[in-house]
Amino acid sequence: MTIGGIVSAIVLGAVVGALGRLIVPGRQSMPAWLTVAVGVVAAFAGTGLSAMVGLRTSGWNLWETLLQIGVAAAGVCLVLAFWPPTTHR
């Protein structure tokens, strides 16, 4: 993987993670780096799942993007279940 591919994965992960957080209702107490990490994992997982079900994975695909955002929302819910809540003083 090239440097450009890594940077693209991080940027796409940040966008997918942020959209996943927007879908989950309520206030989430997770840091930005964790949102990006969930988004990167969700982007790769969504691409893998879309390839498994036979969606075209080259270029941009609406259904693949929606699947990635759905996986990110599920990832945010999973992280919130195990991430300790922070108290704001």
A tleap script that builds the chain and sets N, CA, C and O, in Angstrom:
source leaprc.protein.ff14SB
mol = sequence {
  NMET THR ILE GLY GLY ILE VAL SER ALA ILE
  VAL LEU GLY ALA VAL VAL GLY ALA LEU GLY
  ARG LEU ILE VAL PRO GLY ARG GLN SER MET
  PRO ALA TRP LEU THR VAL ALA VAL GLY VAL
  VAL ALA ALA PHE ALA GLY THR GLY LEU SER
  ALA MET VAL GLY LEU ARG THR SER GLY TRP
  ASN LEU TRP GLU THR LEU LEU GLN ILE GLY
  VAL ALA ALA ALA GLY VAL CYS LEU VAL LEU
  ALA PHE TRP PRO PRO THR THR HIE CARG
}
set mol.1.N position { 0.849 -1.169 0.000 }
set mol.1.CA position { 0.000 0.000 0.000 }
set mol.1.C position { 0.898 1.236 0.000 }
set mol.1.O position { 1.885 1.303 0.732 }
set mol.2.N position { 0.544 2.190 -0.817 }
set mol.2.CA position { 1.336 3.407 -0.926 }
set mol.2.C position { 0.936 4.413 0.143 }
set mol.2.O position { -0.058 4.228 0.844 }
set mol.3.N position { 1.710 5.468 0.259 }
set mol.3.CA position { 1.395 6.539 1.209 }
set mol.3.C position { 0.062 7.175 0.851 }
set mol.3.O position { -0.743 7.477 1.732 }
set mol.4.N position { -0.171 7.378 -0.428 }
set mol.4.CA position { -1.447 7.949 -0.875 }
set mol.4.C position { -2.627 7.078 -0.498 }
set mol.4.O position { -3.685 7.591 -0.135 }
set mol.5.N position { -2.461 5.771 -0.579 }
set mol.5.CA position { -3.526 4.847 -0.194 }
set mol.5.C position { -3.807 4.892 1.301 }
set mol.5.O position { -4.958 4.797 1.728 }
set mol.6.N position { -2.757 5.037 2.090 }
set mol.6.CA position { -2.930 5.121 3.543 }
set mol.6.C position { -3.641 6.420 3.919 }
set mol.6.O position { -4.551 6.422 4.748 }
set mol.7.N position { -3.217 7.522 3.304 }
set mol.7.CA position { -3.857 8.809 3.580 }
set mol.7.C position { -5.321 8.777 3.142 }
set mol.7.O position { -6.192 9.283 3.849 }
set mol.8.N position { -5.591 8.186 1.982 }
set mol.8.CA position { -6.971 8.072 1.507 }
set mol.8.C position { -7.816 7.238 2.460 }
set mol.8.O position { -8.973 7.573 2.714 }
set mol.9.N position { -7.252 6.156 2.989 }
set mol.9.CA position { -7.985 5.315 3.933 }
set mol.9.C position { -8.303 6.075 5.214 }
set mol.9.O position { -9.384 5.908 5.779 }
set mol.10.N position { -7.376 6.904 5.676 }
set mol.10.CA position { -7.609 7.676 6.895 }
set mol.10.C position { -8.677 8.737 6.663 }
set mol.10.O position { -9.561 8.924 7.500 }
set mol.11.N position { -8.599 9.435 5.523 }
set mol.11.CA position { -9.588 10.472 5.225 }
set mol.11.C position { -10.971 9.847 5.046 }
set mol.11.O position { -11.951 10.338 5.606 }
set mol.12.N position { -11.053 8.762 4.267 }
set mol.12.CA position { -12.334 8.077 4.083 }
set mol.12.C position { -12.844 7.539 5.415 }
set mol.12.O position { -14.044 7.596 5.686 }
set mol.13.N position { -11.947 7.018 6.246 }
set mol.13.CA position { -12.339 6.517 7.560 }
set mol.13.C position { -12.887 7.609 8.451 }
set mol.13.O position { -13.844 7.388 9.194 }
set mol.14.N position { -12.289 8.789 8.384 }
set mol.14.CA position { -12.792 9.909 9.185 }
set mol.14.C position { -14.201 10.295 8.748 }
set mol.14.O position { -15.067 10.547 9.587 }
set mol.15.N position { -14.430 10.342 7.446 }
set mol.15.CA position { -15.758 10.702 6.934 }
set mol.15.C position { -16.779 9.623 7.282 }
set mol.15.O position { -17.868 9.934 7.764 }
set mol.16.N position { -16.439 8.367 7.042 }
set mol.16.CA position { -17.365 7.264 7.336 }
set mol.16.C position { -17.636 7.181 8.837 }
set mol.16.O position { -18.777 6.967 9.244 }
set mol.17.N position { -16.606 7.346 9.659 }
set mol.17.CA position { -16.797 7.321 11.106 }
set mol.17.C position { -17.670 8.461 11.601 }
set mol.17.O position { -18.521 8.267 12.469 }
set mol.18.N position { -17.460 9.651 11.048 }
set mol.18.CA position { -18.283 10.801 11.448 }
set mol.18.C position { -19.743 10.588 11.043 }
set mol.18.O position { -20.650 10.901 11.814 }
set mol.19.N position { -19.974 10.064 9.848 }
set mol.19.CA position { -21.349 9.791 9.420 }
set mol.19.C position { -21.982 8.685 10.265 }
set mol.19.O position { -23.176 8.727 10.562 }
set mol.20.N position { -21.177 7.703 10.646 }
set mol.20.CA position { -21.674 6.655 11.536 }
set mol.20.C position { -22.073 7.198 12.890 }
set mol.20.O position { -23.073 6.772 13.468 }
set mol.21.N position { -21.277 8.155 13.408 }
set mol.21.CA position { -21.624 8.791 14.692 }
set mol.21.C position { -22.878 9.631 14.587 }
set mol.21.O position { -23.645 9.718 15.546 }
set mol.22.N position { -23.102 10.257 13.429 }
set mol.22.CA position { -24.313 11.056 13.248 }
set mol.22.C position { -25.574 10.200 13.274 }
set mol.22.O position { -26.633 10.665 13.695 }
set mol.23.N position { -25.464 8.964 12.831 }
set mol.23.CA position { -26.625 8.078 12.792 }
set mol.23.C position { -27.013 7.601 14.190 }
set mol.23.O position { -28.195 7.441 14.493 }
set mol.24.N position { -26.010 7.377 15.034 }
set mol.24.CA position { -26.270 6.868 16.390 }
set mol.24.C position { -26.871 7.995 17.223 }
set mol.24.O position { -26.271 9.065 17.333 }
set mol.25.N position { -28.051 7.773 17.814 }
set mol.25.CA position { -28.674 8.838 18.604 }
set mol.25.C position { -27.964 9.053 19.936 }
set mol.25.O position { -27.302 8.156 20.459 }
set mol.26.N position { -28.115 10.248 20.463 }
set mol.26.CA position { -27.541 10.571 21.764 }
set mol.26.C position { -26.139 11.124 21.654 }
set mol.26.O position { -25.581 11.269 20.567 }
set mol.27.N position { -25.588 11.427 22.815 }
set mol.27.CA position { -24.239 11.998 22.884 }
set mol.27.C position { -23.240 10.867 23.051 }
set mol.27.O position { -23.394 10.010 23.922 }
set mol.28.N position { -22.226 10.871 22.219 }
set mol.28.CA position { -21.184 9.849 22.309 }
set mol.28.C position { -19.940 10.464 22.937 }
set mol.28.O position { -19.468 11.519 22.515 }
set mol.29.N position { -19.426 9.790 23.941 }
set mol.29.CA position { -18.217 10.296 24.604 }
set mol.29.C position { -17.022 9.470 24.144 }
set mol.29.O position { -16.431 8.720 24.921 }
set mol.30.N position { -16.679 9.622 22.877 }
set mol.30.CA position { -15.499 8.941 22.359 }
set mol.30.C position { -14.621 9.956 21.638 }
set mol.30.O position { -15.126 10.874 20.991 }
set mol.31.N position { -13.308 9.790 21.751 }
set mol.31.CA position { -12.404 10.771 21.143 }
set mol.31.C position { -12.411 10.693 19.613 }
set mol.31.O position { -12.867 9.710 19.028 }
set mol.32.N position { -11.904 11.735 18.993 }
set mol.32.CA position { -11.886 11.820 17.527 }
set mol.32.C position { -11.030 10.722 16.911 }
set mol.32.O position { -11.378 10.187 15.858 }
set mol.33.N position { -9.910 10.376 17.555 }
set mol.33.CA position { -9.052 9.337 16.990 }
set mol.33.C position { -9.770 7.994 16.957 }
set mol.33.O position { -9.533 7.183 16.061 }
set mol.34.N position { -10.643 7.759 17.928 }
set mol.34.CA position { -11.385 6.504 17.946 }
set mol.34.C position { -12.471 6.499 16.864 }
set mol.34.O position { -12.778 5.455 16.290 }
set mol.35.N position { -13.041 7.657 16.596 }
set mol.35.CA position { -14.007 7.771 15.505 }
set mol.35.C position { -13.350 7.452 14.165 }
set mol.35.O position { -13.924 6.747 13.334 }
set mol.36.N position { -12.133 7.981 13.961 }
set mol.36.CA position { -11.405 7.704 12.724 }
set mol.36.C position { -11.057 6.212 12.639 }
set mol.36.O position { -11.176 5.605 11.574 }
set mol.37.N position { -10.630 5.628 13.756 }
set mol.37.CA position { -10.281 4.205 13.759 }
set mol.37.C position { -11.491 3.334 13.434 }
set mol.37.O position { -11.390 2.393 12.647 }
set mol.38.N position { -12.634 3.649 14.041 }
set mol.38.CA position { -13.862 2.903 13.742 }
set mol.38.C position { -14.236 3.086 12.273 }
set mol.38.O position { -14.669 2.139 11.617 }
set mol.39.N position { -14.070 4.298 11.759 }
set mol.39.CA position { -14.390 4.567 10.366 }
set mol.39.C position { -13.494 3.823 9.393 }
set mol.39.O position { -13.974 3.311 8.381 }
set mol.40.N position { -12.200 3.753 9.680 }
set mol.40.CA position { -11.272 3.028 8.807 }
set mol.40.C position { -11.622 1.542 8.787 }
set mol.40.O position { -11.679 0.926 7.723 }
set mol.41.N position { -11.855 0.979 9.958 }
set mol.41.CA position { -12.229 -0.436 10.030 }
set mol.41.C position { -13.561 -0.668 9.312 }
set mol.41.O position { -13.717 -1.657 8.597 }
set mol.42.N position { -14.510 0.233 9.501 }
set mol.42.CA position { -15.819 0.090 8.855 }
set mol.42.C position { -15.710 0.231 7.346 }
set mol.42.O position { -16.422 -0.458 6.615 }
set mol.43.N position { -14.837 1.107 6.863 }
set mol.43.CA position { -14.664 1.266 5.422 }
set mol.43.C position { -14.115 -0.016 4.801 }
set mol.43.O position { -14.594 -0.458 3.757 }
set mol.44.N position { -13.110 -0.614 5.443 }
set mol.44.CA position { -12.569 -1.873 4.934 }
set mol.44.C position { -13.586 -3.006 5.050 }
set mol.44.O position { -13.737 -3.806 4.127 }
set mol.45.N position { -14.284 -3.072 6.188 }
set mol.45.CA position { -15.276 -4.132 6.389 }
set mol.45.C position { -16.447 -3.977 5.417 }
set mol.45.O position { -16.933 -4.967 4.868 }
set mol.46.N position { -16.897 -2.749 5.206 }
set mol.46.CA position { -17.991 -2.518 4.276 }
set mol.46.C position { -17.622 -2.881 2.847 }
set mol.46.O position { -18.440 -3.424 2.104 }
set mol.47.N position { -16.383 -2.578 2.468 }
set mol.47.CA position { -15.913 -2.960 1.133 }
set mol.47.C position { -15.839 -4.471 1.003 }
set mol.47.O position { -16.219 -5.028 -0.027 }
set mol.48.N position { -15.353 -5.134 2.037 }
set mol.48.CA position { -15.288 -6.596 2.011 }
set mol.48.C position { -16.672 -7.238 1.949 }
set mol.48.O position { -16.895 -8.191 1.202 }
set mol.49.N position { -17.591 -6.703 2.741 }
set mol.49.CA position { -18.954 -7.243 2.719 }
set mol.49.C position { -19.639 -7.008 1.378 }
set mol.49.O position { -20.362 -7.876 0.888 }
set mol.50.N position { -19.418 -5.849 0.788 }
set mol.50.CA position { -20.043 -5.577 -0.502 }
set mol.50.C position { -19.458 -6.472 -1.589 }
set mol.50.O position { -20.171 -6.865 -2.513 }
set mol.51.N position { -18.180 -6.797 -1.491 }
set mol.51.CA position { -17.587 -7.737 -2.451 }
set mol.51.C position { -18.146 -9.135 -2.249 }
set mol.51.O position { -18.328 -9.879 -3.212 }
set mol.52.N position { -18.420 -9.496 -0.992 }
set mol.52.CA position { -18.968 -10.827 -0.710 }
set mol.52.C position { -20.378 -10.996 -1.262 }
set mol.52.O position { -20.744 -12.088 -1.697 }
set mol.53.N position { -21.173 -9.926 -1.249 }
set mol.53.CA position { -22.543 -10.031 -1.751 }
set mol.53.C position { -22.633 -9.736 -3.245 }
set mol.53.O position { -23.717 -9.796 -3.825 }
set mol.54.N position { -21.514 -9.422 -3.865 }
set mol.54.CA position { -21.483 -9.270 -5.309 }
set mol.54.C position { -21.658 -7.861 -5.833 }
set mol.54.O position { -21.902 -7.679 -7.026 }
set mol.55.N position { -21.539 -6.849 -4.970 }
set mol.55.CA position { -21.599 -5.474 -5.455 }
set mol.55.C position { -20.283 -5.104 -6.118 }
set mol.55.O position { -19.229 -5.623 -5.751 }
set mol.56.N position { -20.342 -4.225 -7.074 }
set mol.56.CA position { -19.136 -3.739 -7.757 }
set mol.56.C position { -18.343 -2.902 -6.768 }
set mol.56.O position { -18.880 -1.966 -6.176 }
set mol.57.N position { -17.076 -3.228 -6.583 }
set mol.57.CA position { -16.266 -2.512 -5.601 }
set mol.57.C position { -15.204 -1.632 -6.232 }
set mol.57.O position { -14.379 -1.068 -5.512 }
set mol.58.N position { -15.193 -1.494 -7.549 }
set mol.58.CA position { -14.229 -0.583 -8.166 }
set mol.58.C position { -14.925 0.748 -8.434 }
set mol.58.O position { -16.039 0.782 -8.957 }
set mol.59.N position { -14.271 1.823 -8.078 }
set mol.59.CA position { -14.908 3.126 -8.215 }
set mol.59.C position { -15.861 3.387 -7.066 }
set mol.59.O position { -15.885 2.648 -6.082 }
set mol.60.N position { -16.650 4.451 -7.201 }
set mol.60.CA position { -17.591 4.806 -6.144 }
set mol.60.C position { -18.909 4.094 -6.374 }
set mol.60.O position { -19.389 4.020 -7.505 }
set mol.61.N position { -19.499 3.568 -5.310 }
set mol.61.CA position { -20.753 2.846 -5.383 }
set mol.61.C position { -21.613 3.285 -4.203 }
set mol.61.O position { -21.166 3.228 -3.058 }
set mol.62.N position { -22.840 3.721 -4.470 }
set mol.62.CA position { -23.729 4.206 -3.411 }
set mol.62.C position { -24.016 3.125 -2.383 }
set mol.62.O position { -23.967 3.387 -1.182 }
set mol.63.N position { -24.311 1.925 -2.832 }
set mol.63.CA position { -24.677 0.851 -1.901 }
set mol.63.C position { -23.503 0.442 -1.032 }
set mol.63.O position { -23.678 0.120 0.144 }
set mol.64.N position { -22.317 0.453 -1.598 }
set mol.64.CA position { -21.127 0.143 -0.811 }
set mol.64.C position { -20.897 1.216 0.252 }
set mol.64.O position { -20.543 0.898 1.387 }
set mol.65.N position { -21.095 2.473 -0.106 }
set mol.65.CA position { -20.921 3.570 0.841 }
set mol.65.C position { -21.944 3.485 1.960 }
set mol.65.O position { -21.603 3.677 3.127 }
set mol.66.N position { -23.193 3.200 1.619 }
set mol.66.CA position { -24.226 3.047 2.646 }
set mol.66.C position { -23.920 1.873 3.575 }
set mol.66.O position { -24.169 1.946 4.778 }
set mol.67.N position { -23.384 0.803 3.018 }
set mol.67.CA position { -22.997 -0.349 3.838 }
set mol.67.C position { -21.849 0.027 4.773 }
set mol.67.O position { -21.841 -0.378 5.936 }
set mol.68.N position { -20.893 0.787 4.282 }
set mol.68.CA position { -19.784 1.239 5.124 }
set mol.68.C position { -20.280 2.117 6.273 }
set mol.68.O position { -19.819 1.978 7.406 }
set mol.69.N position { -21.211 3.009 5.986 }
set mol.69.CA position { -21.744 3.890 7.030 }
set mol.69.C position { -22.542 3.084 8.046 }
set mol.69.O position { -22.475 3.361 9.244 }
set mol.70.N position { -23.296 2.090 7.584 }
set mol.70.CA position { -24.038 1.215 8.499 }
set mol.70.C position { -23.107 0.418 9.405 }
set mol.70.O position { -23.367 0.268 10.599 }
set mol.71.N position { -22.027 -0.087 8.834 }
set mol.71.CA position { -21.037 -0.807 9.644 }
set mol.71.C position { -20.378 0.145 10.643 }
set mol.71.O position { -20.085 -0.249 11.772 }
set mol.72.N position { -20.143 1.395 10.234 }
set mol.72.CA position { -19.562 2.384 11.153 }
set mol.72.C position { -20.516 2.689 12.297 }
set mol.72.O position { -20.083 2.817 13.442 }
set mol.73.N position { -21.814 2.807 12.005 }
set mol.73.CA position { -22.792 3.052 13.071 }
set mol.73.C position { -22.825 1.884 14.046 }
set mol.73.O position { -22.898 2.086 15.258 }
set mol.74.N position { -22.771 0.662 13.521 }
set mol.74.CA position { -22.723 -0.511 14.400 }
set mol.74.C position { -21.427 -0.519 15.208 }
set mol.74.O position { -21.432 -0.886 16.383 }
set mol.75.N position { -20.324 -0.120 14.589 }
set mol.75.CA position { -19.046 -0.043 15.302 }
set mol.75.C position { -19.063 0.996 16.403 }
set mol.75.O position { -18.510 0.773 17.480 }
set mol.76.N position { -19.695 2.133 16.140 }
set mol.76.CA position { -19.806 3.177 17.174 }
set mol.76.C position { -20.623 2.648 18.347 }
set mol.76.O position { -20.256 2.865 19.501 }
set mol.77.N position { -21.720 1.960 18.067 }
set mol.77.CA position { -22.532 1.380 19.148 }
set mol.77.C position { -21.733 0.361 19.948 }
set mol.77.O position { -21.835 0.311 21.173 }
set mol.78.N position { -20.945 -0.444 19.262 }
set mol.78.CA position { -20.127 -1.442 19.941 }
set mol.78.C position { -19.054 -0.794 20.812 }
set mol.78.O position { -18.821 -1.221 21.943 }
set mol.79.N position { -18.406 0.233 20.280 }
set mol.79.CA position { -17.381 0.932 21.060 }
set mol.79.C position { -18.003 1.614 22.268 }
set mol.79.O position { -17.430 1.581 23.357 }
set mol.80.N position { -19.172 2.233 22.094 }
set mol.80.CA position { -19.824 2.915 23.215 }
set mol.80.C position { -20.231 1.947 24.320 }
set mol.80.O position { -20.300 2.325 25.490 }
set mol.81.N position { -20.499 0.705 23.949 }
set mol.81.CA position { -20.859 -0.295 24.953 }
set mol.81.C position { -19.668 -0.648 25.847 }
set mol.81.O position { -19.850 -1.008 27.011 }
set mol.82.N position { -18.449 -0.545 25.304 }
set mol.82.CA position { -17.263 -0.941 26.059 }
set mol.82.C position { -16.367 0.219 26.460 }
set mol.82.O position { -15.503 0.044 27.319 }
set mol.83.N position { -16.540 1.401 25.868 }
set mol.83.CA position { -15.688 2.547 26.172 }
set mol.83.C position { -16.191 3.202 27.451 }
set mol.83.O position { -17.388 3.467 27.561 }
set mol.84.N position { -15.328 3.470 28.412 }
set mol.84.CA position { -15.787 4.080 29.656 }
set mol.84.C position { -16.276 5.511 29.422 }
set mol.84.O position { -15.611 6.279 28.728 }
set mol.85.N position { -17.411 5.876 29.983 }
set mol.85.CA position { -17.916 7.236 29.802 }
set mol.85.C position { -17.036 8.234 30.533 }
set mol.85.O position { -16.489 7.939 31.596 }
set mol.86.N position { -16.907 9.407 29.956 }
set mol.86.CA position { -16.129 10.471 30.592 }
set mol.86.C position { -17.062 11.463 31.248 }
set mol.86.O position { -18.171 11.705 30.772 }
set mol.87.N position { -16.605 12.026 32.335 }
set mol.87.CA position { -17.401 13.043 33.012 }
set mol.87.C position { -16.812 14.403 32.669 }
set mol.87.O position { -15.598 14.601 32.722 }
set mol.88.N position { -17.685 15.332 32.318 }
set mol.88.CA position { -17.234 16.678 31.976 }
set mol.88.C position { -17.457 17.573 33.185 }
set mol.88.O position { -18.574 17.675 33.692 }
set mol.89.N position { -16.394 18.221 33.644 }
set mol.89.CA position { -16.492 19.064 34.824 }
set mol.89.C position { -16.492 20.508 34.457 }
set mol.89.O position { -16.568 21.368 35.334 }
savepdb mol mol.pdb
quit
